[in-house]
Amino acid sequence: MKRKLYRIVCLCSLVSIVLCACGKNTNSEVNVTHISDGLESEYEWNSPEIDKLREKYPEYFELGTFKGLEVYAWQMAEDDYRFGLMQGTNRQKTLEEIMALKGASPEEMTLILSAFDIDDRDIFVIPWQNPISSYMVTDDMVKDPEYISNLRNMLGLDLDEELMLKQEEADAMYDRIPMVRVNGKLYYDTGKESTIDWRCGNMDGEITSTVDGTEIPTEDNQSNFGSGFGYQYGADDTIEIYMNEKWFVFEYREESE
């Protein structure tokens, strides 16, 4: 994204030099900040606003782009979108990793992305249901091309036919809901945080192994989002798992596969 802006700035600088050589007043003849609307937000990658974002989200500016960038998108309300950023890898990110993302606004993430020298086709937008949000993003919404297109438009990213196919492949990796197997039963993430104010200080068990996020756990105390998390049994056939200093509710469902 940065290369497009770099060419414009260089061109403006060249024009300024030529006009100076001709004895023109460059202040009145050239406005180097006047760029097309489509690149207006990208121009700000070199502005004080970016410096503020570097202080607020330092981890987002230290990512490699060799395997692209992954933008995780979630909703806190109907018109309230948040975005987190990770570098691309060949593996499924764990729930713990995604939960640690700081939620940037669409405007903030647009500026953050503009600081990277990367093609739009190598930036993947991945919607997910954040457990701390009561606003439910359904599977139908996530798989709707219009929903993905809307998210990419918010960030000023292109979406051509070839890129849409790559996006669908990326989305398929994240279709599996977070789940854990305990005592032979599968418990699924409800997307809800526990409301219990007081609880026993002892854990009833711990998740000791994990499988890829696209797989279903087959062994007891195994999840598809990470290991090392303690859990307690809850009411109505639920368990509550302690992650990132919060308790998240998982409910038992009969296996469909």
Buried (B, 14 or more C-beta within 10 A) or exposed (E): BBEEBBEBBEEBEEBBEEBEEEEBEBEEEBEBEEBEEEBEBBBBBBEEBBEEBBEEBEEBBEBEBEEBBBBBBBBBEEEEBBBBBBBBEEEBBBBBBBBEBBBBEBEBBBBBBBBBEBBBBBBBBBBBBBBBBEEEBEEEBBBEEEBBBBBBEBBBBEBEEEBBEBBEEBBEBBEBBBBBBBEEBBBBBBBBBBEEEEEEEEEEBEBEBBBEBEEBBEEBBBBBBBBEBBBBEBEEEBBBBBBEEEBBBBBBBEEEE
